[in-house]
Amino acid sequence: MRERDLDRMLDLVEDQYLTASQDAAQRLEQNPPIHWKRWAALAACAAIVVAGAFRLLGNGSLSMGGTGSREEHVSGDVFDFYAGPVLPLTLAEPAEQVDAVRRVTWDFTGFAAPPMEETSSASLPADVQVTDETVLTNHGGEDRTVTVLYPAAVSLLDLTRYPLPTLTVDGAAVQTQVFPGSRTDSVSEWADYEALLSGGGYLKEAVSPLPDTVQNLLAQQVSVYTVDYARVTAGESGNPSAGIRLHIDPDRTSLLAYGFGSLAQDEPGEMEIGFPISEDREDTPHCLIFLGEDPGIGPVQAYSKLGREPQEDLEVTADVTRQEMTLEEILEPLALAFYGQQEDLKQICSFQDFYTLFCRDLTASFPGPGRAMELTGWPGEDLENLLSRTGWMNRVWYTAAEVTIPAGGSATVTAQVTRPASRDHGYGNSKVYGYDLAIDLGSNLTFTAANASLENTGGIRITGQNFGFDLENGITEVSLDLEQSRYYLEVCQKGGSDP
């Protein structure tokens, strides 16, 4: 199956069932006295399946809202899938005597025939081309050179479908630089973006060099147990697994594990961790990395499958070695092993770029000894899951360029980008597609005017909005109220019933 076919199939899954699955998973996470938790990134799954599934079941670039099942779509409400708003241009540093006028255009060419479920395009028909034009005016008496930054929210893996914006200045191409922000584990509605980008902290971190906290984490001494050559030495089983008992004091130790498909926790710190013995997994490293005190590990035990009960008539052995090293000395080769199995990642970025991004993400999300139980309910993290999240979790990327604005004159910065639609499914015969606009969220520019326009609207019906468009009367361009922080537009493809 080709990747684009899988993505189309995932996109057509009824979202209310996915929402119910996520809600159930969250309830289990919040009440885990005794349960079996399968870590998300099972290495037996193909990379494409992991990436696609998490885009649906997690908070990836097309994130699932938290509204649960609804009988009807509520205009302007949270979507089953929320793609995030079109965000405004900003400057690396505020510039006095510089203000801005903004014009945003959505092109709905993709809504033309054939019906959207029947297309085999690599991009979804509800994707729209957005042109975001910002006219910067310098009211000072001297030329002013500023660094502009244009933000776009998308996951690393989705860059093949939704490339970062192209920038031009007065119609001419310019040299650009990209600054990725940290992954955003929860951006499923407008309020999440408000919280993320308000105050400028996220942008400041994105454009800054790797902080000392990253280097400090990588330089920590860790104890590493490597489990090699697991094999069945007595008995028979169709699905043999190796399991190890762990006793961890969460206040003194935290765990990063690689190559283990499952983790069971009876009570805080009392765990069994395991992996299937399979030819498909022979090249996968199996490592337990302890930060803080080394609690040691129990013997390798046998399981007939990934479950709670050992199989007494089955004997499994493995070679276990222990080493002490810095976290970076073990982390980089494991990240390289993961990266080497991800064909999509290799097409998007170099290993060094991926590894740098992962290290920033890890520092922001991994609590370390003393806080892991408080924040996650578990004293450990699955390293494959964390590496996967670097690829499929949403983040805001900033495309930067230098622009010189003449004294008393203007310069026009134009960003062009393909944006996905927010989506609600299953209301009558229609799907509702939503497109948000943030007027000034996360921007330090002073906007004096803004307007919005629609192009190629022959295939759409507007079902909800606060813009003021009126397609029947030919009103496809409107002026915007700068006091209104968020504008939304919701449409259906012509031919469907009202949602």
C-alpha positions as CSV (number, residue, x, y, z in Angstrom):
1,M,0.0,0.0,0.0
2,R,1.3,3.4,-0.9
3,E,1.7,6.1,1.7
4,R,-0.8,8.4,0.1
5,D,-3.4,5.6,-0.2
6,L,-3.0,4.9,3.6
7,D,-3.4,8.6,4.4
8,R,-6.6,8.7,2.3
9,M,-7.9,5.7,4.1
10,L,-7.1,7.1,7.5
11,D,-8.7,10.4,6.6
12,L,-11.9,8.7,5.7
13,V,-12.3,6.9,9.1
14,E,-15.3,8.1,11.0
15,D,-13.8,10.4,13.6
16,Q,-16.4,9.8,16.3
17,Y,-15.0,6.3,16.7
18,L,-11.5,7.7,16.9
19,T,-12.6,10.2,19.5
20,A,-14.2,7.5,21.6
21,S,-11.0,5.5,21.4
22,Q,-8.9,8.4,22.6
23,D,-11.3,9.2,25.4
24,A,-11.2,5.6,26.6
25,A,-7.4,5.6,26.5
26,Q,-7.3,8.8,28.5
27,R,-9.5,7.3,31.2
28,L,-7.2,4.3,31.5
29,E,-4.2,6.6,31.7
30,Q,-5.8,8.5,34.5
31,N,-6.8,5.4,36.5
32,P,-4.0,2.9,36.2
33,P,-3.9,0.9,39.5
34,I,-3.3,-2.4,37.6
35,H,-3.2,-2.5,33.9
36,W,-1.1,-3.4,30.9
37,K,0.1,-0.4,28.9
38,R,1.5,-0.9,25.4
39,W,4.0,1.8,24.7
40,A,2.9,3.6,21.5
41,A,5.8,3.0,19.2
42,L,5.8,-0.7,18.7
43,A,8.8,-1.3,16.5
44,A,7.1,-4.2,14.9
45,C,4.8,-1.7,13.1
46,A,5.9,-0.1,9.9
47,A,7.0,3.5,10.3
48,I,4.2,4.7,8.0
49,V,1.5,3.1,10.1
50,V,2.9,4.6,13.3
51,A,3.0,8.1,11.7
52,G,-0.4,7.9,10.2
53,A,-2.1,6.4,13.2
54,F,-0.7,9.0,15.6
55,R,-1.8,11.8,13.3
56,L,-5.3,10.6,14.0
57,L,-5.1,9.3,17.6
58,G,-2.7,11.8,19.0
59,N,-2.4,15.6,18.7
60,G,-0.5,15.7,15.4
61,S,-0.8,18.1,12.6
62,L,-4.5,17.2,12.2
63,S,-5.4,17.0,15.8
64,M,-8.4,15.5,17.4
65,G,-10.6,17.8,19.4
66,G,-11.8,17.0,22.9
67,T,-15.6,17.4,22.3
68,G,-16.5,13.7,22.2
69,S,-19.5,12.6,20.2
70,R,-21.9,15.4,19.0
71,E,-25.3,15.1,17.3
72,E,-24.6,18.1,15.1
73,H,-21.7,20.4,14.2
74,V,-21.6,23.7,16.2
75,S,-20.3,26.5,14.0
76,G,-17.0,27.9,15.3
77,D,-16.7,25.0,17.8
78,V,-13.8,22.5,18.2
79,F,-13.5,20.1,15.3
80,D,-12.9,16.4,15.2
81,F,-9.7,17.4,13.5
82,Y,-8.3,20.9,14.1
83,A,-5.6,22.1,11.7
84,G,-4.8,25.3,13.4
85,P,-5.1,29.0,12.3
86,V,-3.2,30.9,9.6
87,L,-0.8,32.8,11.8
88,P,0.5,36.4,11.3
89,L,3.9,37.6,10.3
90,T,6.1,38.9,13.2
91,L,9.6,40.4,13.7
92,A,12.6,39.0,15.5
93,E,12.7,42.2,17.4
94,P,10.0,44.9,17.7
95,A,10.6,47.8,15.4
96,E,9.5,51.4,16.3
97,Q,7.9,53.4,13.6
98,V,7.0,50.3,11.6
99,D,3.4,49.2,11.2
100,A,1.6,46.7,9.0
101,V,-1.4,46.1,6.8
102,R,-2.4,42.5,6.1
103,R,-4.4,40.7,3.3
104,V,-5.1,37.0,3.4
105,T,-6.6,35.0,0.5
106,W,-7.8,31.5,0.4
107,D,-8.0,29.6,-2.9
108,F,-10.7,26.9,-3.0
109,T,-9.8,25.3,-6.3
110,G,-9.6,21.8,-4.6
111,F,-13.4,21.8,-4.0
112,A,-14.2,21.5,-7.7
113,A,-15.3,18.1,-9.1
114,P,-14.8,15.2,-8.7
115,P,-16.3,14.5,-5.3
116,M,-13.6,14.7,-2.7
117,E,-13.6,11.1,-1.5
118,E,-12.9,9.9,-5.1
119,T,-9.6,11.8,-5.7
120,S,-6.3,10.0,-5.6
121,S,-4.3,13.3,-5.2
122,A,-1.3,13.3,-2.9
123,S,-2.8,16.2,-1.1
124,L,-6.4,16.4,0.3
125,P,-8.9,18.3,-1.9
126,A,-9.9,20.4,1.1
127,D,-6.3,21.7,1.3
128,V,-6.3,25.3,0.3
129,Q,-3.6,27.6,-1.1
130,V,-3.2,30.6,1.2
131,T,-1.6,33.9,0.2
132,D,-0.7,36.0,3.2
133,E,0.5,39.5,2.2
134,T,1.9,41.9,4.8
135,V,2.8,45.5,3.8
136,L,5.4,46.9,6.2
137,T,5.6,50.7,6.3
138,N,8.6,52.5,7.8
139,H,7.5,55.9,9.1
140,G,11.0,56.8,10.2
141,G,13.5,59.0,8.4
142,E,16.1,56.2,7.8
143,D,16.0,52.9,6.0
144,R,15.2,50.1,8.4
145,T,16.4,46.4,8.1
146,V,14.3,44.0,10.0
147,T,14.2,40.2,10.3
148,V,10.7,38.9,9.5
149,L,9.4,35.5,10.7
150,Y,6.4,33.8,9.2
151,P,4.9,31.0,11.3
152,A,3.2,27.8,10.2
153,A,2.0,24.9,12.3
154,V,2.8,21.4,10.9
155,S,4.5,18.2,11.9
156,L,7.9,17.2,10.6
157,L,6.5,14.2,8.8
158,D,3.8,16.2,7.2
159,L,6.3,18.6,5.5
160,T,6.1,16.3,2.5
161,R,2.4,17.2,2.1
162,Y,2.5,20.7,3.5
163,P,5.8,22.4,2.7
164,L,6.9,25.4,4.7
165,P,5.8,28.8,3.3
166,T,7.7,30.4,0.5
167,L,8.5,34.1,1.1
168,T,8.9,36.9,-1.4
169,V,9.6,40.6,-0.8
170,D,8.1,43.0,-3.3
171,G,7.6,40.0,-5.6
172,A,11.3,38.8,-5.5
173,A,12.5,35.6,-3.9
174,V,14.6,36.1,-0.8
175,Q,17.1,33.9,1.1
176,T,15.4,32.3,4.1
177,Q,16.2,30.4,7.3
178,V,14.0,28.0,9.2
179,F,13.6,27.9,13.0
180,P,11.6,25.0,14.4
181,G,9.8,25.3,17.7
182,S,9.4,22.5,20.2
183,R,6.8,19.9,19.5
184,T,3.3,20.8,20.8
185,D,1.7,17.8,22.5
186,S,-1.7,19.3,22.8
187,V,-3.0,21.8,20.1
188,S,-6.5,20.5,19.5
189,E,-8.4,23.8,19.5
190,W,-8.0,27.5,19.2
191,A,-7.4,28.1,22.9
192,D,-4.3,25.8,22.7
193,Y,-2.7,28.1,20.1
194,E,-3.5,31.1,22.2
195,A,-1.8,29.6,25.2
196,L,1.1,28.4,23.2
197,L,2.0,31.6,21.3
198,S,0.8,34.4,23.6
199,G,3.7,36.2,25.3
200,G,6.3,35.4,22.8
201,G,8.1,32.7,24.8
202,Y,7.6,29.9,22.2
203,L,9.1,32.1,19.5
204,K,12.0,33.2,21.6
205,E,12.9,29.6,22.4
206,A,12.6,28.6,18.7
207,V,15.1,31.2,17.5
208,S,17.6,30.7,20.3
209,P,20.5,28.3,20.2
210,L,20.1,25.0,22.1
211,P,19.9,25.9,25.8
212,D,22.3,24.7,28.4
213,T,19.6,22.5,29.8
214,V,19.9,20.3,26.6
215,Q,23.7,19.9,27.0
216,N,23.3,19.3,30.8
217,L,20.9,16.5,30.2
218,L,23.0,14.9,27.5
219,A,26.1,15.0,29.7
220,Q,24.4,13.2,32.6
221,Q,26.0,9.8,33.6
222,V,23.6,6.9,33.1
223,S,23.5,3.2,33.6
224,V,22.7,1.2,30.5
225,Y,21.5,-2.4,30.4
226,T,21.6,-3.9,26.9
227,V,19.6,-7.1,26.3
228,D,21.0,-9.1,23.3
229,Y,20.4,-12.4,21.6
230,A,17.1,-13.3,23.3
231,R,16.1,-16.9,22.4
232,V,13.9,-19.7,23.5
233,T,16.0,-22.4,25.2
234,A,13.2,-24.8,26.4
235,G,9.5,-25.3,25.5
236,E,7.5,-24.0,22.6
237,S,5.4,-21.0,21.9
238,G,4.0,-19.3,18.8
239,N,4.5,-15.9,20.3
240,P,7.4,-15.9,22.8
241,S,8.3,-12.8,24.7
242,A,11.0,-11.8,27.0
243,G,10.1,-9.9,30.2
244,I,12.1,-8.2,33.0
245,R,11.0,-7.1,36.4
246,L,12.0,-3.6,37.5
247,H,11.8,-2.0,41.0
248,I,12.3,1.8,40.6
249,D,12.2,4.5,43.2
250,P,10.6,7.4,41.1
251,D,12.2,10.0,43.4
252,R,15.7,8.7,42.6
253,T,15.5,7.1,39.2
254,S,13.9,7.6,35.9
255,L,14.0,5.2,32.9
256,L,14.4,5.6,29.1
257,A,13.7,2.3,27.3
258,Y,14.4,1.4,23.7
259,G,13.2,-1.7,21.9
260,F,10.6,-2.8,24.5
261,G,7.0,-3.0,23.2
262,S,5.2,-3.2,26.5
263,L,5.2,-2.0,30.1
264,A,3.1,-3.2,33.0
265,Q,2.9,-1.2,36.3
266,D,1.1,-2.7,39.4
267,E,2.0,0.2,41.6
268,P,4.4,3.2,41.2
269,G,7.8,1.9,40.4
270,E,6.8,-1.8,40.3
271,M,6.9,-2.8,36.7
272,E,7.4,-5.6,34.2
273,I,8.9,-4.6,30.8
274,G,9.0,-6.9,27.8
275,F,9.5,-7.4,24.1
276,P,8.5,-10.1,21.6
277,I,11.2,-12.5,20.4
278,S,10.8,-12.2,16.7
279,E,13.0,-12.4,13.6
280,D,11.5,-9.0,12.6
281,R,13.1,-7.5,15.8
282,E,16.5,-9.1,15.7
283,D,18.1,-5.9,14.5
284,T,16.4,-3.7,17.1
285,P,18.5,-2.8,20.2
286,H,16.9,-3.5,23.6
287,C,18.3,-1.0,26.1
288,L,17.2,0.2,29.6
289,I,18.8,3.6,30.4
290,F,18.6,4.7,34.1
291,L,19.1,8.3,35.0
292,G,19.9,8.9,38.7
293,E,20.5,5.8,40.9
294,D,20.9,2.4,39.2
295,P,18.1,0.1,40.6
296,G,19.4,-3.0,38.7
297,I,17.1,-5.3,36.8
298,G,15.6,-8.7,37.4
299,P,16.3,-11.8,35.4
300,V,14.9,-12.3,31.9
301,Q,11.6,-14.3,32.1
302,A,9.5,-16.0,29.5
303,Y,6.0,-15.0,28.3
304,S,3.9,-16.8,25.7
305,K,2.7,-13.4,24.5
306,L,2.8,-9.8,25.7
307,G,0.8,-10.4,28.8
308,R,1.0,-10.5,32.6
309,E,1.5,-14.2,33.3
310,P,4.9,-15.9,32.8
311,Q,4.8,-19.2,30.9
312,E,6.4,-21.7,33.3
313,D,7.1,-24.4,30.6
314,L,8.9,-21.9,28.4
315,E,12.5,-20.9,29.0
316,V,13.9,-17.7,27.6
317,T,17.5,-16.5,28.0
318,A,19.4,-13.5,26.8
319,D,22.8,-11.9,27.1
320,V,22.6,-8.8,29.4
321,T,25.5,-6.3,29.7
322,R,25.7,-3.2,31.9
323,Q,27.7,-0.1,31.0
324,E,28.1,3.4,32.4
325,M,28.3,6.4,30.0
326,T,26.8,9.8,29.3
327,L,23.3,9.9,28.0
328,E,24.5,11.3,24.7
329,E,26.8,8.3,24.2
330,I,23.9,6.0,24.2
331,L,21.2,8.3,22.9
332,E,22.8,9.3,19.6
333,P,23.3,5.7,18.3
334,L,19.8,4.7,19.3
335,A,18.4,7.8,17.6
336,L,20.4,6.8,14.5
337,A,19.1,3.3,14.6
338,F,15.5,4.7,14.7
339,Y,16.2,7.2,12.0
340,G,17.7,4.6,9.8
341,Q,14.3,2.7,9.7
342,Q,12.2,5.8,8.8
343,E,12.2,6.3,5.1
344,D,9.9,9.3,5.3
345,L,12.2,11.1,7.8
346,K,15.3,10.4,5.6
347,Q,13.5,12.2,2.7
348,I,12.8,15.2,4.8
349,C,15.9,16.0,6.8
350,S,19.4,14.9,7.7
351,F,20.0,12.8,10.8
352,Q,21.8,15.6,12.5
353,D,18.9,18.0,12.0
354,F,16.5,15.3,13.3
355,Y,18.7,14.5,16.3
356,T,19.0,18.2,17.2
357,L,15.3,18.6,17.0
358,F,14.8,15.5,19.1
359,C,17.2,16.6,21.8
360,R,15.3,19.9,22.2
361,D,12.0,18.0,22.4
362,L,13.4,15.5,24.9
363,T,14.6,18.3,27.2
364,A,11.2,20.0,27.1
365,S,9.2,16.8,27.8
366,F,11.3,14.3,29.9
367,P,10.9,15.2,33.6
368,G,13.8,13.1,35.0
369,P,14.0,11.6,38.5
370,G,11.6,13.1,41.1
371,R,9.0,14.4,38.7
372,A,8.1,11.7,36.2
373,M,5.4,10.1,38.4
374,E,3.9,13.5,39.2
375,L,3.7,14.5,35.5
376,T,3.1,11.3,33.6
377,G,2.1,8.6,36.2
378,W,5.1,6.5,35.1
379,P,8.7,6.6,36.2
380,G,9.9,5.9,32.6
381,E,9.4,6.8,29.0
382,D,9.6,4.8,25.8
383,L,12.5,6.2,23.8
384,E,11.0,5.0,20.5
385,N,7.8,6.8,21.3
386,L,9.7,10.0,22.1
387,L,11.6,9.7,18.8
388,S,8.4,9.1,16.9
389,R,6.8,12.2,18.5
390,T,9.5,14.3,17.1
391,G,8.3,13.3,13.7
392,W,4.5,13.3,14.0
393,M,3.7,15.9,16.7
394,N,2.7,19.4,15.6
395,R,5.1,22.3,16.0
396,V,5.3,25.9,14.8
397,W,8.0,26.6,12.3
398,Y,9.3,30.1,11.6
399,T,10.6,31.0,8.1
400,A,12.9,34.0,8.5
401,A,14.2,36.6,6.0
402,E,15.8,40.0,6.2
403,V,13.8,42.9,4.8
404,T,14.9,46.4,4.2
405,I,12.1,49.0,4.4
406,P,13.0,52.4,2.9
407,A,12.6,55.6,4.9
408,G,9.0,56.8,4.5
409,G,8.3,53.8,2.3
410,S,7.0,50.2,2.3
411,A,8.0,46.6,1.6
412,T,5.5,43.9,0.9
413,V,6.2,40.4,2.4
414,T,4.1,37.7,0.8
415,A,3.9,34.2,2.2
416,Q,2.4,31.4,0.1
417,V,1.5,28.1,1.8
418,T,-0.8,25.1,1.5
419,R,-3.0,24.7,4.6
420,P,-5.1,21.7,5.6
421,A,-8.7,22.1,6.7
422,S,-10.1,21.4,10.1
423,R,-12.8,18.7,9.7
424,D,-16.0,17.4,11.2
425,H,-17.4,14.2,9.6
426,G,-20.7,12.5,9.6
427,Y,-23.3,15.2,9.7
428,G,-25.9,14.3,7.1
429,N,-24.2,13.7,3.7
430,S,-21.7,16.6,4.3
431,K,-18.4,17.1,5.9
432,V,-17.7,20.4,7.4
433,Y,-14.3,22.0,6.6
434,G,-12.9,24.9,8.7
435,Y,-10.3,27.5,8.1
436,D,-9.1,29.8,10.9
437,L,-7.3,33.1,10.8
438,A,-5.4,34.6,13.8
439,I,-5.2,38.4,13.4
440,D,-2.2,39.2,15.6
441,L,-1.6,36.1,17.8
442,G,2.1,35.8,18.6
443,S,3.0,38.9,16.5
444,N,4.8,42.0,17.7
445,L,3.7,44.0,14.7
446,T,1.2,46.8,14.9
447,F,-1.5,46.1,12.3
448,T,-3.4,49.1,11.2
449,A,-5.7,47.3,8.7
450,A,-6.5,43.8,7.5
451,N,-8.8,42.2,5.0
452,A,-9.6,38.7,3.7
453,S,-10.7,37.4,0.3
454,L,-11.8,34.1,-1.3
455,E,-11.0,32.8,-4.8
456,N,-12.4,30.0,-6.9
457,T,-15.4,29.5,-4.7
458,G,-17.6,27.7,-7.3
459,G,-17.3,24.3,-5.4
460,I,-18.2,25.5,-1.9
461,R,-21.1,26.5,0.2
462,I,-20.4,28.6,3.4
463,T,-22.0,26.9,6.4
464,G,-20.6,29.1,9.2
465,Q,-18.3,32.2,9.5
466,N,-17.7,35.4,11.2
467,F,-16.0,37.1,8.2
468,G,-19.0,38.5,6.4
469,F,-18.6,36.8,3.0
470,D,-21.7,36.5,0.9
471,L,-21.0,34.3,-2.1
472,E,-24.6,34.5,-3.5
473,N,-24.2,38.3,-3.7
474,G,-20.6,38.3,-4.9
475,I,-19.0,39.5,-1.7
476,T,-15.7,37.6,-1.6
477,E,-13.6,40.3,0.0
478,V,-14.1,41.9,3.4
479,S,-12.4,44.2,5.8
480,L,-11.6,42.8,9.2
481,D,-12.1,44.2,12.7
482,L,-8.6,44.2,14.3
483,E,-10.3,43.8,17.7
484,Q,-11.6,40.4,16.7
485,S,-8.6,38.1,17.5
486,R,-10.0,35.0,15.6
487,Y,-11.9,34.7,12.4
488,Y,-13.3,31.4,11.2
489,L,-14.8,30.1,7.9
490,E,-16.6,26.8,7.5
491,V,-17.7,25.3,4.2
492,C,-19.1,22.2,2.6
493,Q,-18.6,21.0,-0.9
494,K,-21.5,21.8,-3.1
495,G,-23.9,18.9,-3.5
496,G,-23.9,17.8,0.1
497,S,-26.8,18.3,2.5
498,D,-26.7,21.0,5.3
499,P,-24.7,19.8,8.3
